[in-house]
């Protein structure tokens, strides 16, 4: 899911790619935002790159 967010996919695109419901995507994103203190998807992506959960160019 982190990679999908970092690539700029919409919630619907993420749900389709991962074969999960749109509601599940929204729940996971809300959980990530709460745990990270992120205010938006960009901050989630920045955290993923800064902590090397996602490597540049992937």
matplotlib code that plots the C-alpha trace (Angstrom):
import matplotlib.pyplot as plt

x = [0.0, 2.9, 4.2, 0.8, 0.4, 3.9, 3.1, 0.0, -2.6, -6.2, -8.0, -10.0, -6.8, -5.2, -8.3, -8.4, -4.6, -4.7, -8.0, -9.5, -12.5, -12.4, -13.4, -10.4, -8.1, -9.6, -9.3, -5.6, -4.8, -6.5, -4.6, -1.3, -2.0, -2.9, 0.2, 2.6, 1.0, 0.7, -1.8, -2.0, -0.8, 2.3, 3.5, 2.9, 5.0, 7.8, 7.9, 8.2, 11.1, 12.9, 12.7, 13.7, 10.5, 10.4, 13.6, 13.8, 13.0, 10.7]
y = [0.0, 2.4, 2.0, 2.6, 5.8, 7.0, 6.4, 8.6, 6.0, 6.8, 4.9, 3.1, 2.2, 0.8, -1.2, -2.7, -3.4, -5.1, -6.8, -5.2, -3.0, 0.7, 0.9, -1.2, 1.1, 4.1, 2.3, 1.4, 5.0, 6.5, 4.1, 5.0, 8.7, 8.3, 6.2, 8.4, 11.7, 12.4, 15.0, 13.7, 11.1, 13.1, 12.9, 9.1, 8.8, 11.0, 8.9, 5.7, 7.1, 8.7, 5.4, 3.4, 1.4, 2.4, 2.9, 5.7, 4.4, 1.6]
z = [0.0, 0.7, -2.8, -4.3, -2.2, -3.2, -6.8, -6.5, -7.1, -6.0, -3.3, -6.0, -8.0, -4.8, -4.0, -7.5, -7.5, -4.1, -4.6, -1.4, -0.8, -1.1, 2.6, 3.6, 1.7, 3.5, 6.9, 6.3, 5.2, 8.2, 10.5, 8.8, 9.1, 12.8, 13.6, 11.7, 12.6, 8.9, 7.7, 4.1, 1.6, 0.7, 4.3, 4.3, 1.1, 2.5, 5.6, 3.5, 1.5, 4.5, 6.5, 3.4, 3.4, -0.2, -2.2, -4.9, -8.3, -7.3]

ax = plt.figure().add_subplot(projection="3d")
ax.plot(x, y, z, "-o")
ax.set_aspect("equal")
plt.show()
